[in-house]
Amino acid sequence: MQFGSRLRAPALAAALIILSSAAAEAGKFCGDPVEGGKSSGSTQEEAAQAAQNWWSSRAGSLGRGYESWDNADDRGLECSKGGDGTFYCKATARPCLPEGVLPENVPKLDM
């Protein structure tokens, strides 16, 4: 079993380097950009909150912790007012885990 142990050590070292460099660069783990749908409201604030809630539900599909709009990077809200006075907003952002939290889906290596 000495041969198998030698194969696991480089794989473990590579995984640790990847995790360490990702954490050192960004300080937190982030996913690809997520776009919510177009939400509406009678005020811009109401439409913006609805858009953030829609974004949160989509971002949460990545796993627990990613749904927080406050932790997201590259946040953007596009809002406009329709001819009938209704406000429309769409939220886009990169979902991130809080700083110092590791993703749940990191592959585990047997030692």
C-alpha positions as a Markdown table, in Angstrom:
| # | Residue | x | y | z |
|---|---|---|---|---|
| 1 | Met | 0.0 | 0.0 | 0.0 |
| 2 | Gln | 3.0 | 2.3 | 0.0 |
| 3 | Phe | 2.4 | 3.0 | -3.7 |
| 4 | Gly | -1.2 | 4.3 | -3.1 |
| 5 | Ser | 0.1 | 6.5 | -0.3 |
| 6 | Arg | 2.5 | 8.2 | -2.6 |
| 7 | Leu | -0.3 | 9.0 | -5.0 |
| 8 | Arg | -2.5 | 10.5 | -2.4 |
| 9 | Ala | 0.1 | 12.8 | -1.0 |
| 10 | Pro | 0.5 | 14.9 | -4.2 |
| 11 | Ala | -3.3 | 15.0 | -4.7 |
| 12 | Leu | -3.8 | 16.2 | -1.2 |
| 13 | Ala | -1.0 | 18.8 | -1.6 |
| 14 | Ala | -2.5 | 20.0 | -4.9 |
| 15 | Ala | -6.0 | 20.3 | -3.3 |
| 16 | Leu | -4.6 | 22.3 | -0.3 |
| 17 | Ile | -2.6 | 24.6 | -2.7 |
| 18 | Ile | -5.8 | 25.3 | -4.7 |
| 19 | Leu | -7.9 | 25.9 | -1.6 |
| 20 | Ser | -5.2 | 28.1 | 0.0 |
| 21 | Ser | -4.6 | 30.2 | -3.1 |
| 22 | Ala | -8.3 | 30.7 | -3.7 |
| 23 | Ala | -8.8 | 31.8 | -0.1 |
| 24 | Ala | -5.8 | 34.0 | -0.1 |
| 25 | Glu | -6.7 | 35.8 | -3.4 |
| 26 | Ala | -10.4 | 36.5 | -2.7 |
| 27 | Gly | -10.7 | 35.9 | 1.1 |
| 28 | Lys | -13.9 | 34.1 | 0.4 |
| 29 | Phe | -15.3 | 31.5 | -2.0 |
| 30 | Cys | -17.5 | 32.8 | -4.8 |
| 31 | Gly | -19.5 | 31.2 | -7.6 |
| 32 | Asp | -20.2 | 32.2 | -11.1 |
| 33 | Pro | -22.6 | 35.2 | -11.6 |
| 34 | Val | -26.2 | 34.5 | -11.0 |
| 35 | Glu | -29.1 | 36.5 | -12.5 |
| 36 | Gly | -32.5 | 36.8 | -10.9 |
| 37 | Gly | -35.6 | 37.4 | -12.8 |
| 38 | Lys | -37.4 | 40.7 | -13.5 |
| 39 | Ser | -39.3 | 41.7 | -10.4 |
| 40 | Ser | -41.9 | 44.4 | -10.0 |
| 41 | Gly | -43.2 | 46.6 | -7.2 |
| 42 | Ser | -45.1 | 49.8 | -6.6 |
| 43 | Thr | -41.9 | 51.5 | -5.5 |
| 44 | Gln | -38.3 | 51.1 | -6.7 |
| 45 | Glu | -37.3 | 49.9 | -3.2 |
| 46 | Glu | -40.1 | 47.2 | -3.3 |
| 47 | Ala | -39.0 | 46.1 | -6.8 |
| 48 | Ala | -35.3 | 46.0 | -5.7 |
| 49 | Gln | -36.0 | 44.0 | -2.6 |
| 50 | Ala | -38.1 | 41.5 | -4.7 |
| 51 | Ala | -35.3 | 41.2 | -7.2 |
| 52 | Gln | -32.7 | 40.6 | -4.4 |
| 53 | Asn | -35.0 | 37.9 | -3.0 |
| 54 | Trp | -35.4 | 36.2 | -6.4 |
| 55 | Trp | -31.6 | 36.3 | -6.8 |
| 56 | Ser | -31.1 | 34.8 | -3.3 |
| 57 | Ser | -33.4 | 31.9 | -4.1 |
| 58 | Arg | -31.4 | 31.1 | -7.3 |
| 59 | Ala | -28.0 | 31.6 | -5.6 |
| 60 | Gly | -29.0 | 29.4 | -2.7 |
| 61 | Ser | -29.2 | 26.4 | -5.1 |
| 62 | Leu | -25.4 | 26.4 | -5.0 |
| 63 | Gly | -25.5 | 25.4 | -1.3 |
| 64 | Arg | -26.1 | 26.8 | 2.1 |
| 65 | Gly | -24.5 | 30.2 | 2.6 |
| 66 | Tyr | -24.4 | 31.4 | -1.0 |
| 67 | Glu | -27.9 | 33.0 | -0.8 |
| 68 | Ser | -26.8 | 36.1 | 1.0 |
| 69 | Trp | -27.0 | 39.3 | -1.1 |
| 70 | Asp | -24.7 | 41.1 | 1.4 |
| 71 | Asn | -21.9 | 38.6 | 0.9 |
| 72 | Ala | -22.1 | 38.6 | -2.9 |
| 73 | Asp | -19.5 | 40.3 | -5.1 |
| 74 | Asp | -20.1 | 42.3 | -8.3 |
| 75 | Arg | -23.6 | 43.1 | -7.2 |
| 76 | Gly | -25.8 | 45.0 | -9.7 |
| 77 | Leu | -29.4 | 46.1 | -9.8 |
| 78 | Glu | -31.0 | 47.3 | -13.0 |
| 79 | Cys | -34.3 | 49.1 | -12.4 |
| 80 | Ser | -36.7 | 51.0 | -14.6 |
| 81 | Lys | -40.2 | 52.5 | -14.3 |
| 82 | Gly | -42.9 | 51.2 | -16.6 |
| 83 | Gly | -45.5 | 53.5 | -18.3 |
| 84 | Asp | -48.1 | 52.4 | -15.7 |
| 85 | Gly | -45.9 | 53.6 | -12.8 |
| 86 | Thr | -44.8 | 50.1 | -11.8 |
| 87 | Phe | -41.1 | 49.7 | -11.1 |
| 88 | Tyr | -39.1 | 46.7 | -12.4 |
| 89 | Cys | -35.7 | 45.5 | -11.2 |
| 90 | Lys | -33.3 | 42.6 | -12.0 |
| 91 | Ala | -30.5 | 41.6 | -9.6 |
| 92 | Thr | -27.2 | 40.1 | -10.8 |
| 93 | Ala | -24.2 | 39.1 | -8.6 |
| 94 | Arg | -21.5 | 36.5 | -7.9 |
| 95 | Pro | -22.7 | 34.5 | -4.8 |
| 96 | Cys | -20.1 | 34.2 | -2.2 |
| 97 | Leu | -19.8 | 32.4 | 1.1 |
| 98 | Pro | -19.0 | 34.5 | 4.2 |
| 99 | Glu | -15.2 | 35.0 | 4.7 |
| 100 | Gly | -13.6 | 32.1 | 6.3 |
| 101 | Val | -16.4 | 29.6 | 5.4 |
| 102 | Leu | -15.4 | 26.7 | 3.2 |
| 103 | Pro | -17.8 | 25.2 | 0.7 |
| 104 | Glu | -19.6 | 22.1 | 1.7 |
| 105 | Asn | -19.0 | 20.4 | -1.6 |
| 106 | Val | -15.1 | 20.3 | -1.5 |
| 107 | Pro | -14.0 | 16.8 | -2.4 |
| 108 | Lys | -12.6 | 14.9 | 0.5 |
| 109 | Leu | -9.5 | 12.8 | 0.2 |
| 110 | Asp | -8.9 | 9.5 | 2.0 |
| 111 | Met | -5.6 | 9.5 | 3.9 |
